[in-house]
């Protein structure tokens, strides 16, 4: 392998691992904002625990990404708290506001159904570090899906009001689900080498999970609409900037402090 090709591969891998770490990091920040505000104590604890699981996954991926970066002093904290909005590569879906519990729940179900397919596939990666992180997270993502799917069905097939609210959330967030399966050149090059997961291969399985849950929840799949994408390339909605301002405040105000 020539030097230029090796550098290109490492650059692709760095970007890909950032994507894998940024999405759970941002989603963890969203979920933990529910602490003390959820509809009931059981949900409050569940959302916080899921957020902590996602934060742990983010730490593993970002710690690995730090070893691939050009800066020898780079670490997970600098990646989380030292980057600006355009340097984040998370999916647009996870940065959407919490809204009501119905909005949070539908957002969570969409990403959980994706993760429960992504992590087993990533466990087959030729990159041993990626495979190990994915294998470690498999039981967590399976639990996350059980939680969100259960509540999706319970509320979708509940009262007239709960059904209406759930359908509204589905209609609002559906346009962000197309990005889950968009494969750009970075992912394609790494997938061809057996390192990354081609997200297009997960689409049919995800659709099946969603349709089965929607059938039990008496929810309808929205009509075709223009999908939003660009988060993996650093093009975000207006919501991410506000989230980062809150998440990064202490490190920005008191840089390099020890706690």
DATARA-V163759 format. One record per pair of residues at least 6 apart in sequence whose C-alpha atoms are under 8 Angstrom apart, sorted by the first residue. I is the first residue (numbers start at 1). GAP is how many residues later the second one is. D is the distance in Angstrom with one decimal. If there is no record, write none. Layout:
{{I	GAP	D} {I	GAP	D}}
//
This chain:
{{9	181	7.8} {10	58	6.7} {11	57	7.8} {11	58	8.0} {12	174	5.6} {12	175	7.9} {12	178	7.3} {13	55	7.7} {13	177	7.4} {14	51	5.5} {14	54	5.6} {14	55	6.5} {15	50	8.0} {15	74	7.9} {15	171	7.8} {16	170	7.2} {16	171	7.0} {16	180	7.8} {17	44	6.0} {17	45	7.1} {17	47	7.4} {17	48	5.7} {18	43	7.0} {18	44	6.3} {18	47	6.1} {18	70	7.8} {18	71	6.5} {19	69	7.8} {19	70	4.9} {19	71	5.5} {19	72	7.8} {19	213	6.3} {20	38	7.4} {20	41	6.4} {20	70	7.6} {21	36	7.0} {21	37	4.3} {21	38	7.1} {21	39	7.6} {21	40	4.8} {21	41	5.4} {21	69	7.8} {22	36	6.5} {22	40	7.8} {22	66	6.6} {22	67	6.0} {22	68	4.8} {23	35	7.7} {23	66	7.4} {23	67	4.3} {23	68	5.8} {23	71	6.4} {24	30	5.0} {24	31	6.3} {24	33	6.8} {24	34	5.5} {24	70	7.9} {25	29	6.6} {25	30	5.5} {25	32	8.0} {25	33	5.2} {25	34	7.9} {25	55	7.9} {26	64	7.3} {26	68	6.4} {26	69	6.3} {27	24	7.1} {27	27	7.3} {27	67	5.1} {27	68	6.7} {28	22	7.6} {28	23	4.2} {28	24	6.6} {28	26	5.6} {28	27	5.6} {29	22	7.1} {29	214	8.0} {29	218	7.4} {30	21	7.9} {30	64	7.9} {30	65	7.5} {30	67	7.4} {30	68	6.6} {31	16	5.9} {31	17	6.4} {31	19	7.6} {31	20	5.4} {31	67	7.7} {31	73	7.9} {32	15	6.9} {32	16	5.2} {32	19	5.7} {32	20	7.9} {34	10	6.7} {34	13	7.1} {34	14	7.3} {35	9	5.8} {35	10	7.5} {35	12	7.6} {35	13	6.2} {36	8	6.5} {37	7	7.0} {38	6	4.8} {38	63	7.4} {39	62	7.6} {50	94	6.6} {53	87	6.9} {57	76	7.4} {57	80	7.0} {59	17	6.4} {60	73	6.7} {61	69	7.8} {61	72	7.4} {62	13	7.5} {62	14	5.1} {62	17	6.9} {62	18	7.9} {63	12	6.0} {63	13	4.8} {64	65	7.7} {65	11	7.9} {66	8	5.3} {66	9	5.0} {66	10	6.3} {66	13	7.5} {67	7	7.5} {67	8	7.7} {80	168	7.9} {81	166	7.5} {81	167	5.1} {81	170	6.4} {81	171	7.6} {82	166	7.6} {82	169	7.8} {82	170	7.7} {85	149	7.2} {85	151	7.7} {85	155	6.9} {85	156	6.1} {85	159	7.4} {86	148	4.5} {86	149	6.3} {86	150	7.4} {87	147	5.7} {88	143	7.7} {88	144	7.6} {88	146	5.5} {89	142	5.6} {89	143	4.1} {89	144	5.9} {89	145	5.2} {90	141	5.5} {90	142	5.5} {90	144	7.7} {91	88	7.1} {91	89	7.3} {91	138	7.9} {91	139	7.9} {91	140	5.0} {91	141	5.9} {92	84	6.4} {92	87	7.7} {92	136	7.7} {92	137	6.8} {92	138	7.4} {92	139	5.2} {92	144	6.4} {92	145	7.0} {93	14	6.9} {93	18	7.9} {93	80	7.3} {93	83	5.3} {93	84	6.9} {94	13	7.2} {94	17	7.8} {95	142	7.9} {95	144	6.5} {95	145	5.8} {95	148	7.9} {96	143	6.5} {96	144	7.9} {97	7	7.8} {97	142	7.0} {98	6	5.0} {102	63	6.5} {102	64	5.6} {102	67	6.4} {103	63	7.4} {103	66	5.1} {103	67	7.9} {105	43	6.1} {105	46	7.5} {105	47	6.9} {106	42	7.6} {106	46	7.0} {106	60	7.3} {106	63	6.4} {106	64	6.3} {106	67	7.7} {107	66	6.9} {108	40	6.3} {109	36	6.4} {109	39	5.0} {109	40	6.1} {109	43	7.5} {110	67	7.3} {110	100	7.7} {112	29	6.5} {112	30	7.9} {112	32	6.2} {112	33	5.0} {112	36	7.6} {113	32	6.2} {113	93	6.1} {113	96	6.7} {113	97	7.4} {114	66	7.5} {114	88	7.6} {114	92	6.1} {115	26	6.3} {116	22	7.1} {116	25	5.6} {116	26	5.9} {116	29	7.3} {117	85	6.5} {117	88	7.4} {117	89	7.4} {118	79	7.3} {118	81	7.9} {118	84	7.2} {119	15	4.9} {119	16	6.9} {119	18	7.2} {119	19	6.1} {120	14	6.8} {120	15	6.8} {120	18	6.8} {121	76	6.5} {122	8	6.8} {122	9	5.8} {122	12	5.9} {122	73	8.0} {122	74	6.8} {122	75	6.0} {123	7	7.0} {123	8	4.0} {123	9	6.7} {123	10	7.8} {123	11	5.2} {123	12	5.5} {124	7	6.0} {125	6	5.4} {125	69	5.8} {125	70	4.8} {125	71	6.4} {125	72	7.7} {126	67	8.0} {126	68	5.6} {126	69	5.1} {127	68	5.6} {149	64	6.7} {152	14	7.6} {152	61	7.7} {152	65	6.5} {153	60	6.7} {153	61	7.3} {153	63	5.9} {153	64	4.1} {153	65	7.8} {154	63	6.8} {155	7	5.4} {155	8	6.0} {155	11	7.0} {155	62	7.3} {156	6	6.3} {156	7	4.4} {156	8	7.8} {156	10	5.8} {156	11	7.5} {156	61	4.5} {156	62	6.1} {156	63	6.3} {157	6	6.1} {157	59	7.2} {157	60	4.7} {157	61	5.7} {157	62	7.9} {163	55	8.0} {163	56	7.6} {166	53	7.8} {167	52	6.2} {167	53	7.2} {170	51	7.8} {170	52	7.5} {171	51	5.9} {174	48	7.2} {174	53	7.9} {175	50	6.5} {175	51	6.4} {175	52	4.5} {175	53	5.8} {176	51	5.9} {176	52	5.3} {176	53	6.9} {177	50	7.3} {178	49	5.6} {178	50	7.1} {178	51	7.3} {179	48	7.3} {179	49	6.7} {179	50	5.1} {179	51	7.6} {180	19	6.8} {181	18	4.6} {181	19	4.9} {181	20	8.0} {181	21	7.1} {181	22	6.2} {182	17	6.5} {182	18	6.6} {183	15	6.5} {183	16	6.1} {183	17	6.6} {187	9	6.2} {187	10	7.3} {187	11	6.4} {188	8	7.9} {188	10	6.5} {190	6	5.1} {190	7	7.9} {191	6	5.5} {191	7	5.6} {211	10	7.5} {214	6	6.5} {214	7	7.5} {229	6	8.0} {230	6	6.6} {251	6	7.5}}
//
